Amino acid sequence: MFNLRRNARGSVLIMAMIMVTLLAALTLAFATRISSNEGRMEVDIAATYAANGAACLSVLTDRLFFQGGLDILQAVRHHVDLPLLRKDFILDPYQVLEARLAGADAVLLIAECLPESDLTRLFDAVCQLQMTPLVELYEPRHLNRVLESGARLIGINNRDLSTFHVDLAVSERLIPRIGALALAISESGFQTHQDVIRAAGAGAKGVLIGSAFCSSPDVRSKVIEVMGA
């Protein structure tokens, strides 16, 4: 049986987006450059995020490309009492079950990677396990089917996954089209507080930031600088 307190955090993930808040990502491919104690690195960074205003933590679990893992998600779960998002290339319902068993409260689903039938199947699987689906897109052509999926939390990725070019204008174009139908999260490309203000001006209710923090030698100071705390 799943912990009911943990399920409650999944609801907090939705409610916390009423105002522009921080979803902080553990991007270990960058973080390993600045750590001399990798055994505690991810937990220390997560604790820093939690202590400095993050509403949710996004944990990369893809090991091949991003040096992540479910073990990292589990370690963070044991030390930080915030909603956790499993960020990975989710293609199979088994990965959704893995996420729940590892302690996730939410799961990332990427529209560009999922045909409509698969998106629906995985979206339903996430909801059935009492987690929150964060459905992400970059290409405008996917927006209608993401909205039709019933997603209440939609991520707009400012990074083109085919070229890795980053442009905050992607959020500025797409978020107004979401309007009041869902809560919009602007993802990637944030380096300054002005970038956050720009996303908020487009209607973003939250920002997902990872590499800008994890590549900094002083994570806490960078969080405060970018979020304007």
Secondary structure as the mmCIF struct_conf table of DSSP 4:
data_model
#
loop_
_struct_conf.conf_type_id
_struct_conf.id
_struct_conf.beg_label_comp_id
_struct_conf.beg_label_asym_id
_struct_conf.beg_label_seq_id
_struct_conf.end_label_comp_id
_struct_conf.end_label_asym_id
_struct_conf.end_label_seq_id
HELX_RH_AL_P HELX_RH_AL_P1 LEU A 4 MET A 15
HELX_RH_3T_P HELX_RH_3T_P1 ALA A 16 ILE A 18
BEND BEND1 MET A 19 MET A 19
STRN STRN1 THR A 21 LEU A 26
HELX_RH_AL_P HELX_RH_AL_P2 LEU A 28 ALA A 31
TURN_TY1_P TURN_TY1_P1 THR A 32 ARG A 33
BEND BEND2 ILE A 34 ILE A 34
BEND BEND3 SER A 36 SER A 36
HELX_RH_AL_P HELX_RH_AL_P3 GLU A 38 ALA A 51
TURN_TY1_P TURN_TY1_P2 ASN A 52 GLY A 53
STRN STRN2 ALA A 54 LEU A 60
HELX_RH_AL_P HELX_RH_AL_P4 ARG A 63 PHE A 66
HELX_RH_AL_P HELX_RH_AL_P5 LEU A 70 HIS A 79
BEND BEND4 LEU A 82 LEU A 82
STRN STRN3 LEU A 84 LYS A 87
BEND BEND5 ASP A 88 ASP A 88
BEND BEND6 ASP A 92 ASP A 92
HELX_RH_AL_P HELX_RH_AL_P6 PRO A 93 ALA A 102
TURN_TY1_P TURN_TY1_P3 GLY A 103 GLY A 103
BEND BEND7 ASP A 105 ASP A 105
STRN STRN4 ALA A 106 ILE A 110
HELX_RH_3T_P HELX_RH_3T_P2 ALA A 111 CYS A 113
BEND BEND8 LEU A 114 LEU A 114
HELX_RH_AL_P HELX_RH_AL_P7 GLU A 116 GLN A 128
TURN_TY1_P TURN_TY1_P4 LEU A 129 GLN A 130
STRN STRN5 THR A 132 LEU A 137
BEND BEND9 GLU A 139 GLU A 139
HELX_RH_3T_P HELX_RH_3T_P3 PRO A 140 HIS A 142
HELX_RH_AL_P HELX_RH_AL_P8 LEU A 143 GLU A 148
TURN_TY1_P TURN_TY1_P5 SER A 149 GLY A 150
BEND BEND10 ARG A 152 ARG A 152
STRN STRN6 LEU A 153 ASN A 157
STRN STRN7 ARG A 159 ARG A 159
TURN_TY1_P TURN_TY1_P6 LEU A 161 THR A 163
STRN STRN8 VAL A 166 VAL A 166
TURN_TY1_P TURN_TY1_P7 LEU A 168 LEU A 168
HELX_RH_AL_P HELX_RH_AL_P9 ALA A 169 ILE A 178
HELX_RH_3T_P HELX_RH_3T_P4 GLY A 179 LEU A 181
BEND BEND11 ALA A 182 ALA A 182
STRN STRN9 LEU A 183 GLU A 187
BEND BEND12 SER A 188 SER A 188
BEND BEND13 THR A 192 THR A 192
HELX_RH_AL_P HELX_RH_AL_P10 HIS A 193 ALA A 202
TURN_TY1_P TURN_TY1_P8 GLY A 203 GLY A 203
BEND BEND14 LYS A 205 LYS A 205
STRN STRN10 GLY A 206 ILE A 209
HELX_RH_AL_P HELX_RH_AL_P11 SER A 211 CYS A 214
TURN_TY1_P TURN_TY1_P9 SER A 215 SER A 215
BEND BEND15 SER A 216 PRO A 217
HELX_RH_AL_P HELX_RH_AL_P12 VAL A 219 MET A 227
TURN_TY1_P TURN_TY1_P10 GLY A 228 GLY A 228
#
